[in-house]
Amino acid sequence: MNKLYEDAEEFYKLVSTNVKKYRQEKGESQLEFSQNVGFNSVSFYCDCENNKNGKHFNLLHVVRIVDYLDIDVNKLIY
């Protein structure tokens, strides 16, 4: 790993920021993106993307997101 994250919250924030960036580049709303990635709740997705209410993307979410975006996972975690 090129960068060590001392704080899990810092890491979650980085992933959320990157997901938001790539979603916006794709030109999709949070609703469209969350449905296309397979989230059952847009509010849960929004909380993850905005790092609110203690919510964050888990590994399964990350895999679904990179698969949908057709990008390397490193683009979300670094």
C-alpha positions as CSV (number, residue, x, y, z in Angstrom):
1,M,0.0,0.0,0.0
2,N,1.5,3.3,-1.0
3,K,-0.3,5.4,1.6
4,L,-1.1,4.3,5.1
5,Y,-4.3,5.6,6.6
6,E,-4.0,6.3,10.3
7,D,-7.7,7.1,10.7
8,A,-10.5,5.0,9.1
9,E,-12.7,8.1,8.8
10,E,-10.0,9.7,6.6
11,F,-10.1,6.7,4.3
12,Y,-13.9,6.6,4.2
13,K,-14.0,10.3,3.3
14,L,-11.5,9.7,0.5
15,V,-13.5,6.9,-1.0
16,S,-16.7,8.9,-0.7
17,T,-15.1,11.9,-2.4
18,N,-13.8,9.7,-5.3
19,V,-17.2,8.0,-5.8
20,K,-18.9,11.4,-6.0
21,K,-16.3,12.7,-8.4
22,Y,-16.7,9.7,-10.8
23,R,-20.5,9.8,-10.5
24,Q,-20.6,13.4,-11.4
25,E,-18.2,12.8,-14.3
26,K,-20.7,10.2,-15.5
27,G,-23.4,12.9,-15.4
28,E,-25.7,10.9,-13.1
29,S,-27.8,12.1,-10.2
30,Q,-27.4,10.3,-6.8
31,L,-30.8,8.6,-7.5
32,E,-29.8,7.3,-11.0
33,F,-26.3,6.2,-9.8
34,S,-27.6,4.4,-6.7
35,Q,-30.2,2.5,-8.7
36,N,-27.7,1.6,-11.4
37,V,-25.2,0.3,-8.8
38,G,-27.9,-1.7,-7.0
39,F,-28.6,0.2,-3.8
40,N,-32.0,-0.4,-2.4
41,S,-32.1,3.0,-0.7
42,V,-31.1,6.3,-2.3
43,S,-30.9,7.9,1.2
44,F,-28.4,5.3,2.3
45,Y,-26.3,5.9,-0.8
46,C,-26.4,9.7,-0.2
47,D,-25.3,9.2,3.4
48,C,-22.4,7.1,2.2
49,E,-21.4,9.5,-0.5
50,N,-21.6,12.5,1.8
51,N,-20.1,10.6,4.8
52,K,-23.1,11.3,7.0
53,N,-24.8,9.5,9.9
54,G,-21.8,7.2,10.3
55,K,-22.5,5.5,6.9
56,H,-19.8,4.5,4.5
57,F,-19.3,2.3,1.5
58,N,-18.3,-1.3,2.2
59,L,-16.3,-3.7,0.1
60,L,-19.3,-5.0,-1.8
61,H,-20.4,-1.4,-2.6
62,V,-16.9,-0.6,-3.9
63,V,-16.8,-3.7,-6.1
64,R,-20.3,-2.8,-7.6
65,I,-19.3,0.8,-8.1
66,V,-16.0,0.1,-9.9
67,D,-17.7,-2.6,-12.0
68,Y,-20.4,-0.1,-13.0
69,L,-17.9,2.7,-13.7
70,D,-15.5,0.3,-15.4
71,I,-12.6,1.7,-13.5
72,D,-9.7,0.2,-11.5
73,V,-10.5,0.0,-7.7
74,N,-7.3,2.0,-7.0
75,K,-9.1,5.1,-8.4
76,L,-11.5,5.0,-5.5
77,I,-9.1,4.1,-2.7
78,Y,-6.0,6.3,-3.5
